[in-house]
């Protein structure tokens, strides 16, 4: 299942980042978003969502949320 399908407030473990863009992978890794890390969807909007990773909150768009498998 993708992060976009996640239930708000529930903690999930990232299984895989499904993107071919190495620059995007490096950026997500710098945020702490990588396989085995816990992630929580804090809120959802039409074009994206706010997630919590390692006590920090980030806004990500719908396309990126679809690329994060949990």
PDB file as gemmi writes it, atoms N, CA and C in Angstrom:
CRYST1    1.000    1.000    1.000  90.00  90.00  90.00 P 1                      
ATOM      1  N   UNK A   1       0.845  -1.177   0.000  1.00  0.00           N  
ATOM      2  CA  UNK A   1       0.000   0.000   0.000  1.00  0.00           C  
ATOM      3  C   UNK A   1       0.889   1.239   0.000  1.00  0.00           C  
ATOM      4  N   UNK A   2       0.361   2.319  -0.552  1.00  0.00           N  
ATOM      5  CA  UNK A   2       1.149   3.544  -0.626  1.00  0.00           C  
ATOM      6  C   UNK A   2       0.829   4.461   0.549  1.00  0.00           C  
ATOM      7  N   UNK A   3       1.679   5.441   0.739  1.00  0.00           N  
ATOM      8  CA  UNK A   3       1.468   6.405   1.819  1.00  0.00           C  
ATOM      9  C   UNK A   3       0.186   7.197   1.593  1.00  0.00           C  
ATOM     10  N   UNK A   4      -0.195   7.414   0.339  1.00  0.00           N  
ATOM     11  CA  UNK A   4      -1.417   8.157   0.043  1.00  0.00           C  
ATOM     12  C   UNK A   4      -2.648   7.426   0.577  1.00  0.00           C  
ATOM     13  N   UNK A   5      -2.592   6.108   0.674  1.00  0.00           N  
ATOM     14  CA  UNK A   5      -3.713   5.308   1.159  1.00  0.00           C  
ATOM     15  C   UNK A   5      -3.711   5.134   2.684  1.00  0.00           C  
ATOM     16  N   UNK A   6      -2.700   5.663   3.346  1.00  0.00           N  
ATOM     17  CA  UNK A   6      -2.549   5.486   4.796  1.00  0.00           C  
ATOM     18  C   UNK A   6      -3.643   6.214   5.578  1.00  0.00           C  
ATOM     19  N   UNK A   7      -3.928   5.701   6.749  1.00  0.00           N  
ATOM     20  CA  UNK A   7      -4.899   6.302   7.661  1.00  0.00           C  
ATOM     21  C   UNK A   7      -4.184   7.380   8.472  1.00  0.00           C  
ATOM     22  N   UNK A   8      -4.808   8.544   8.585  1.00  0.00           N  
ATOM     23  CA  UNK A   8      -4.224   9.643   9.358  1.00  0.00           C  
ATOM     24  C   UNK A   8      -4.032   9.238  10.810  1.00  0.00           C  
ATOM     25  N   UNK A   9      -2.869   9.585  11.361  1.00  0.00           N  
ATOM     26  CA  UNK A   9      -2.584   9.346  12.764  1.00  0.00           C  
ATOM     27  C   UNK A   9      -2.007   7.980  13.080  1.00  0.00           C  
ATOM     28  N   UNK A  10      -2.003   7.067  12.136  1.00  0.00           N  
ATOM     29  CA  UNK A  10      -1.465   5.726  12.367  1.00  0.00           C  
ATOM     30  C   UNK A  10      -0.014   5.656  11.883  1.00  0.00           C  
ATOM     31  N   UNK A  11       0.845   5.045  12.699  1.00  0.00           N  
ATOM     32  CA  UNK A  11       2.259   4.928  12.336  1.00  0.00           C  
ATOM     33  C   UNK A  11       2.487   3.708  11.445  1.00  0.00           C  
ATOM     34  N   UNK A  12       3.252   3.896  10.394  1.00  0.00           N  
ATOM     35  CA  UNK A  12       3.592   2.830   9.450  1.00  0.00           C  
ATOM     36  C   UNK A  12       5.110   2.742   9.315  1.00  0.00           C  
ATOM     37  N   UNK A  13       5.581   1.632   8.795  1.00  0.00           N  
ATOM     38  CA  UNK A  13       7.001   1.449   8.502  1.00  0.00           C  
ATOM     39  C   UNK A  13       7.171   1.515   6.981  1.00  0.00           C  
ATOM     40  N   UNK A  14       8.128   2.317   6.538  1.00  0.00           N  
ATOM     41  CA  UNK A  14       8.390   2.443   5.099  1.00  0.00           C  
ATOM     42  C   UNK A  14       9.035   1.152   4.611  1.00  0.00           C  
ATOM     43  N   UNK A  15       8.441   0.563   3.571  1.00  0.00           N  
ATOM     44  CA  UNK A  15       8.985  -0.665   2.980  1.00  0.00           C  
ATOM     45  C   UNK A  15       9.910  -0.357   1.815  1.00  0.00           C  
ATOM     46  N   UNK A  16       9.527   0.655   1.013  1.00  0.00           N  
ATOM     47  CA  UNK A  16      10.297   0.945  -0.197  1.00  0.00           C  
ATOM     48  C   UNK A  16       9.951   2.337  -0.710  1.00  0.00           C  
ATOM     49  N   UNK A  17      10.922   2.968  -1.354  1.00  0.00           N  
ATOM     50  CA  UNK A  17      10.692   4.213  -2.066  1.00  0.00           C  
ATOM     51  C   UNK A  17      10.723   3.849  -3.548  1.00  0.00           C  
ATOM     52  N   UNK A  18       9.612   4.022  -4.238  1.00  0.00           N  
ATOM     53  CA  UNK A  18       9.472   3.561  -5.618  1.00  0.00           C  
ATOM     54  C   UNK A  18       9.636   4.727  -6.593  1.00  0.00           C  
ATOM     55  N   UNK A  19      10.888   5.161  -6.811  1.00  0.00           N  
ATOM     56  CA  UNK A  19      11.176   6.228  -7.756  1.00  0.00           C  
ATOM     57  C   UNK A  19      12.519   5.960  -8.424  1.00  0.00           C  
ATOM     58  N   UNK A  20      12.640   6.374  -9.679  1.00  0.00           N  
ATOM     59  CA  UNK A  20      13.889   6.197 -10.418  1.00  0.00           C  
ATOM     60  C   UNK A  20      14.787   7.426 -10.329  1.00  0.00           C  
ATOM     61  N   UNK A  21      14.317   8.469  -9.691  1.00  0.00           N  
ATOM     62  CA  UNK A  21      15.054   9.730  -9.586  1.00  0.00           C  
ATOM     63  C   UNK A  21      16.037   9.662  -8.413  1.00  0.00           C  
ATOM     64  N   UNK A  22      17.320   9.562  -8.707  1.00  0.00           N  
ATOM     65  CA  UNK A  22      18.345   9.447  -7.655  1.00  0.00           C  
ATOM     66  C   UNK A  22      18.410  10.695  -6.786  1.00  0.00           C  
ATOM     67  N   UNK A  23      18.188  11.860  -7.387  1.00  0.00           N  
ATOM     68  CA  UNK A  23      18.216  13.103  -6.622  1.00  0.00           C  
ATOM     69  C   UNK A  23      17.080  13.131  -5.602  1.00  0.00           C  
ATOM     70  N   UNK A  24      15.915  12.655  -6.001  1.00  0.00           N  
ATOM     71  CA  UNK A  24      14.771  12.580  -5.096  1.00  0.00           C  
ATOM     72  C   UNK A  24      15.037  11.574  -3.980  1.00  0.00           C  
ATOM     73  N   UNK A  25      15.626  10.433  -4.325  1.00  0.00           N  
ATOM     74  CA  UNK A  25      15.989   9.440  -3.308  1.00  0.00           C  
ATOM     75  C   UNK A  25      16.945  10.027  -2.278  1.00  0.00           C  
ATOM     76  N   UNK A  26      17.944  10.766  -2.742  1.00  0.00           N  
ATOM     77  CA  UNK A  26      18.916  11.391  -1.837  1.00  0.00           C  
ATOM     78  C   UNK A  26      18.236  12.419  -0.941  1.00  0.00           C  
ATOM     79  N   UNK A  27      17.310  13.193  -1.509  1.00  0.00           N  
ATOM     80  CA  UNK A  27      16.580  14.186  -0.731  1.00  0.00           C  
ATOM     81  C   UNK A  27      15.741  13.525   0.360  1.00  0.00           C  
ATOM     82  N   UNK A  28      15.008  12.484  -0.007  1.00  0.00           N  
ATOM     83  CA  UNK A  28      14.186  11.772   0.975  1.00  0.00           C  
ATOM     84  C   UNK A  28      15.047  11.141   2.061  1.00  0.00           C  
ATOM     85  N   UNK A  29      16.191  10.597   1.678  1.00  0.00           N  
ATOM     86  CA  UNK A  29      17.100  10.001   2.657  1.00  0.00           C  
ATOM     87  C   UNK A  29      17.581  11.055   3.644  1.00  0.00           C  
ATOM     88  N   UNK A  30      17.861  12.263   3.156  1.00  0.00           N  
ATOM     89  CA  UNK A  30      18.323  13.338   4.045  1.00  0.00           C  
ATOM     90  C   UNK A  30      17.243  13.754   5.044  1.00  0.00           C  
ATOM     91  N   UNK A  31      15.968  13.537   4.672  1.00  0.00           N  
ATOM     92  CA  UNK A  31      14.862  13.833   5.589  1.00  0.00           C  
ATOM     93  C   UNK A  31      14.630  12.705   6.594  1.00  0.00           C  
ATOM     94  N   UNK A  32      15.271  11.562   6.361  1.00  0.00           N  
ATOM     95  CA  UNK A  32      15.060  10.404   7.221  1.00  0.00           C  
ATOM     96  C   UNK A  32      14.004   9.469   6.677  1.00  0.00           C  
ATOM     97  N   UNK A  33      13.640   9.647   5.419  1.00  0.00           N  
ATOM     98  CA  UNK A  33      12.603   8.831   4.781  1.00  0.00           C  
ATOM     99  C   UNK A  33      13.265   7.731   3.964  1.00  0.00           C  
ATOM    100  N   UNK A  34      13.404   6.547   4.563  1.00  0.00           N  
ATOM    101  CA  UNK A  34      14.032   5.408   3.899  1.00  0.00           C  
ATOM    102  C   UNK A  34      13.459   4.118   4.468  1.00  0.00           C  
ATOM    103  N   UNK A  35      13.743   3.010   3.817  1.00  0.00           N  
ATOM    104  CA  UNK A  35      13.203   1.706   4.223  1.00  0.00           C  
ATOM    105  C   UNK A  35      13.508   1.411   5.689  1.00  0.00           C  
ATOM    106  N   UNK A  36      12.474   0.938   6.395  1.00  0.00           N  
ATOM    107  CA  UNK A  36      12.624   0.572   7.797  1.00  0.00           C  
ATOM    108  C   UNK A  36      12.313   1.692   8.767  1.00  0.00           C  
ATOM    109  N   UNK A  37      12.120   2.903   8.279  1.00  0.00           N  
ATOM    110  CA  UNK A  37      11.850   4.051   9.138  1.00  0.00           C  
ATOM    111  C   UNK A  37      10.347   4.210   9.352  1.00  0.00           C  
ATOM    112  N   UNK A  38       9.962   4.682  10.533  1.00  0.00           N  
ATOM    113  CA  UNK A  38       8.550   4.920  10.851  1.00  0.00           C  
ATOM    114  C   UNK A  38       8.094   6.239  10.238  1.00  0.00           C  
ATOM    115  N   UNK A  39       6.849   6.256   9.759  1.00  0.00           N  
ATOM    116  CA  UNK A  39       6.261   7.461   9.170  1.00  0.00           C  
ATOM    117  C   UNK A  39       4.781   7.509   9.538  1.00  0.00           C  
ATOM    118  N   UNK A  40       4.278   8.712   9.780  1.00  0.00           N  
ATOM    119  CA  UNK A  40       2.876   8.909  10.144  1.00  0.00           C  
ATOM    120  C   UNK A  40       2.287  10.018   9.291  1.00  0.00           C  
ATOM    121  N   UNK A  41       1.105   9.790   8.723  1.00  0.00           N  
ATOM    122  CA  UNK A  41       0.392  10.853   8.007  1.00  0.00           C  
ATOM    123  C   UNK A  41      -0.346  11.679   9.051  1.00  0.00           C  
ATOM    124  N   UNK A  42       0.028  12.962   9.165  1.00  0.00           N  
ATOM    125  CA  UNK A  42      -0.574  13.844  10.153  1.00  0.00           C  
ATOM    126  C   UNK A  42      -1.884  14.422   9.622  1.00  0.00           C  
ATOM    127  N   UNK A  43      -1.866  14.870   8.372  1.00  0.00           N  
ATOM    128  CA  UNK A  43      -3.085  15.398   7.751  1.00  0.00           C  
ATOM    129  C   UNK A  43      -2.999  15.207   6.245  1.00  0.00           C  
ATOM    130  N   UNK A  44      -4.156  15.276   5.615  1.00  0.00           N  
ATOM    131  CA  UNK A  44      -4.232  15.058   4.167  1.00  0.00           C  
ATOM    132  C   UNK A  44      -4.983  16.226   3.531  1.00  0.00           C  
ATOM    133  N   UNK A  45      -4.503  16.633   2.361  1.00  0.00           N  
ATOM    134  CA  UNK A  45      -5.159  17.669   1.565  1.00  0.00           C  
ATOM    135  C   UNK A  45      -5.358  17.131   0.155  1.00  0.00           C  
ATOM    136  N   UNK A  46      -6.012  17.904  -0.708  1.00  0.00           N  
ATOM    137  CA  UNK A  46      -6.264  17.454  -2.083  1.00  0.00           C  
ATOM    138  C   UNK A  46      -4.979  17.151  -2.839  1.00  0.00           C  
ATOM    139  N   UNK A  47      -4.001  18.029  -2.728  1.00  0.00           N  
ATOM    140  CA  UNK A  47      -2.787  17.901  -3.533  1.00  0.00           C  
ATOM    141  C   UNK A  47      -1.628  17.249  -2.798  1.00  0.00           C  
ATOM    142  N   UNK A  48      -1.789  16.862  -1.547  1.00  0.00           N  
ATOM    143  CA  UNK A  48      -0.688  16.256  -0.813  1.00  0.00           C  
ATOM    144  C   UNK A  48      -1.055  15.957   0.616  1.00  0.00           C  
ATOM    145  N   UNK A  49      -0.036  15.744   1.424  1.00  0.00           N  
ATOM    146  CA  UNK A  49      -0.273  15.456   2.832  1.00  0.00           C  
ATOM    147  C   UNK A  49       0.916  15.920   3.668  1.00  0.00           C  
ATOM    148  N   UNK A  50       0.690  16.004   4.962  1.00  0.00           N  
ATOM    149  CA  UNK A  50       1.736  16.325   5.912  1.00  0.00           C  
ATOM    150  C   UNK A  50       2.096  15.047   6.639  1.00  0.00           C  
ATOM    151  N   UNK A  51       3.391  14.746   6.693  1.00  0.00           N  
ATOM    152  CA  UNK A  51       3.854  13.529   7.337  1.00  0.00           C  
ATOM    153  C   UNK A  51       4.821  13.855   8.471  1.00  0.00           C  
ATOM    154  N   UNK A  52       4.914  12.943   9.399  1.00  0.00           N  
ATOM    155  CA  UNK A  52       5.842  13.068  10.509  1.00  0.00           C  
ATOM    156  C   UNK A  52       6.885  11.961  10.400  1.00  0.00           C  
ATOM    157  N   UNK A  53       8.154  12.372  10.347  1.00  0.00           N  
ATOM    158  CA  UNK A  53       9.281  11.442  10.301  1.00  0.00           C  
ATOM    159  C   UNK A  53      10.299  11.916  11.324  1.00  0.00           C  
ATOM    160  N   UNK A  54      10.633  11.056  12.260  1.00  0.00           N  
ATOM    161  CA  UNK A  54      11.639  11.386  13.281  1.00  0.00           C  
ATOM    162  C   UNK A  54      11.369  12.731  13.958  1.00  0.00           C  
ATOM    163  N   UNK A  55      10.180  12.926  14.477  1.00  0.00           N  
ATOM    164  CA  UNK A  55       9.797  14.139  15.211  1.00  0.00           C  
ATOM    165  C   UNK A  55       9.848  15.414  14.385  1.00  0.00           C  
ATOM    166  N   UNK A  56       9.829  15.310  13.068  1.00  0.00           N  
ATOM    167  CA  UNK A  56       9.772  16.474  12.180  1.00  0.00           C  
ATOM    168  C   UNK A  56       8.582  16.289  11.246  1.00  0.00           C  
ATOM    169  N   UNK A  57       8.022  17.399  10.793  1.00  0.00           N  
ATOM    170  CA  UNK A  57       6.870  17.338   9.892  1.00  0.00           C  
ATOM    171  C   UNK A  57       7.242  17.922   8.543  1.00  0.00           C  
ATOM    172  N   UNK A  58       6.778  17.264   7.485  1.00  0.00           N  
ATOM    173  CA  UNK A  58       7.059  17.685   6.124  1.00  0.00           C  
ATOM    174  C   UNK A  58       5.787  17.612   5.297  1.00  0.00           C  
ATOM    175  N   UNK A  59       5.650  18.538   4.358  1.00  0.00           N  
ATOM    176  CA  UNK A  59       4.546  18.487   3.399  1.00  0.00           C  
ATOM    177  C   UNK A  59       5.061  17.826   2.135  1.00  0.00           C  
ATOM    178  N   UNK A  60       4.337  16.827   1.660  1.00  0.00           N  
ATOM    179  CA  UNK A  60       4.718  16.156   0.423  1.00  0.00           C  
ATOM    180  C   UNK A  60       3.516  16.143  -0.515  1.00  0.00           C  
ATOM    181  N   UNK A  61       3.794  16.141  -1.803  1.00  0.00           N  
ATOM    182  CA  UNK A  61       2.693  16.158  -2.765  1.00  0.00           C  
ATOM    183  C   UNK A  61       2.144  14.750  -3.001  1.00  0.00           C  
ATOM    184  N   UNK A  62       1.016  14.698  -3.696  1.00  0.00           N  
ATOM    185  CA  UNK A  62       0.315  13.443  -3.951  1.00  0.00           C  
ATOM    186  C   UNK A  62       1.207  12.439  -4.681  1.00  0.00           C  
ATOM    187  N   UNK A  63       1.949  12.908  -5.688  1.00  0.00           N  
ATOM    188  CA  UNK A  63       2.806  12.030  -6.483  1.00  0.00           C  
ATOM    189  C   UNK A  63       3.894  11.378  -5.626  1.00  0.00           C  
ATOM    190  N   UNK A  64       4.496  12.140  -4.736  1.00  0.00           N  
ATOM    191  CA  UNK A  64       5.529  11.579  -3.859  1.00  0.00           C  
ATOM    192  C   UNK A  64       4.923  10.615  -2.852  1.00  0.00           C  
ATOM    193  N   UNK A  65       3.740  10.925  -2.343  1.00  0.00           N  
ATOM    194  CA  UNK A  65       3.077  10.015  -1.407  1.00  0.00           C  
ATOM    195  C   UNK A  65       2.758   8.679  -2.063  1.00  0.00           C  
ATOM    196  N   UNK A  66       2.459   8.706  -3.355  1.00  0.00           N  
ATOM    197  CA  UNK A  66       2.197   7.475  -4.092  1.00  0.00           C  
ATOM    198  C   UNK A  66       3.478   6.644  -4.290  1.00  0.00           C  
ATOM    199  N   UNK A  67       4.639   7.292  -4.262  1.00  0.00           N  
ATOM    200  CA  UNK A  67       5.919   6.596  -4.485  1.00  0.00           C  
ATOM    201  C   UNK A  67       6.457   5.940  -3.216  1.00  0.00           C  
ATOM    202  N   UNK A  68       5.911   6.295  -2.049  1.00  0.00           N  
ATOM    203  CA  UNK A  68       6.382   5.733  -0.783  1.00  0.00           C  
ATOM    204  C   UNK A  68       5.488   4.559  -0.408  1.00  0.00           C  
ATOM    205  N   UNK A  69       6.060   3.365  -0.401  1.00  0.00           N  
ATOM    206  CA  UNK A  69       5.313   2.158  -0.074  1.00  0.00           C  
ATOM    207  C   UNK A  69       5.477   1.839   1.401  1.00  0.00           C  
ATOM    208  N   UNK A  70       4.340   1.517   2.045  1.00  0.00           N  
ATOM    209  CA  UNK A  70       4.359   1.193   3.478  1.00  0.00           C  
ATOM    210  C   UNK A  70       3.810  -0.198   3.712  1.00  0.00           C  
TER     211      UNK A  70                                                      
END                                                                             
